[in-house]
Amino acid sequence: MALYLLSVWHEDDYVVDFNGEDMQRIVAQVDTFNNDLQSAEAFVFAGGLHPAASATVVRASGDDVSMTDGPFAESKEQMGGFWVIEASDLDAALDWARRGAAACEGPVEVRPFESE
């Protein structure tokens, strides 16, 4: 079994309104997806992220360390959450990603972890 990162992407100005009807539907769908992952023993870890504007980038150069506010990447899309899953192969991970994308109604990127 291999580990895969399934990252959920949003427009940079994405706002989560948990009281909204659309978000209530998505939360229910993602809860079902999470339960399916856990039942299949594919779930390792998952989490949602605060907006990219809340990020701090830490850079080290020798003994000097600097910190800047905001995301590292300047783009219109930002990662809003993720799952780490265990799957038998890439095809199985892609199937989980398809189901995750349907649940959260947004794009999901699949990336394998490097093997040890």
N, C-alpha and C positions, 0 to 999 in steps of 0.2 A: 504494500500500500504506500502511496505517495501523498505528500501534503501539497495542497493548492490554495492560493489566495484568490478569493472571489471578491473583487472590489466593486462597490456600487458608486456610480458617478452621477453627479448632478450639475446643473448650470450653476455658475458661481453665485448668482443671486438667489439660490434656492432657499426658501423659508419653510421651516417645519411648523405647521399649525396643527398640533395634535387634537384640537377641538373641531377641526374641519371635517366635513363628511368624506372628502377624498382621502384624507390622511387616516381616518378611522378605518376605511376600507383597506388601505394599504397595510396598516398595522396588523389587522386581522389576517391578511394574506401572508405577511411575513411571519407571524406567529405560527401559522399552519406550516409554512415552509421550514421554520426552525424545528418544529416538532417532528416533521418528516426526516430531517437530517439526523436528529437525535435518535429516532426509532431505527434508522438504518445504521446507526453507530458511525456515521460519517462526520458528525459535528465535533470540532475541536474547540473553536473559540469564535466569537463574533462580537461586533460592537458598532454602534453608531458614533459619528464624530460631530463635534461642534463645527460651525462654518469655518472655512479656510482662513477667514480674517482673524480668527482666534489663535492661529498658529504663531510659533516663535521659531525662527531658524537660528541654530547655534553652529558657528563655524570655528574650527580650530586650525591654527597655523603655528606649529611649534608650541611655545608657551602662551601665545596670544589666543584669546577666545573672544569672539564677538557675537552679539545677539541682535537680531533685527525682527521687528514685528511683521506679521503677514506670512503668507505661504511662500515656500521656496519657488514653486513653479508659477509663472505668470500665464494663466490660461483661462479660457471661458468655462472650462469644466474642472471640477474639483472632486476628490474622493469624499464621499459622505458617510461611508460605512463599509464594513467588510465581514466576510466569513473566512475562517481557516477551516478547511475540510480535509478529510482523508478519503481518497478514492483509489480504485484499483488501477486506473489509467486515465489518460487525458480525455478519452471519450466519455467516461463516467463523470469526470469533473465538468465537462461541457454540458452534460445532461443536467447536473445539479445547477449550473449557471443559468441554463435556459429556464429552469423552474424558478430560480431566484429572481431573474430579470422579470418574469411574469408576475411574481409576487410583489416586487417593489415598483413595478411599472417604470423601469428605467434600465439603462445599460449596465451590464456587469462584465468586468474584465477578468479573465482567467489567467493566472500565472503560476507555474509550478515552482515550488521551493527547490533550491539546489540540493542534490543529494549529498549525504555525508561521505 
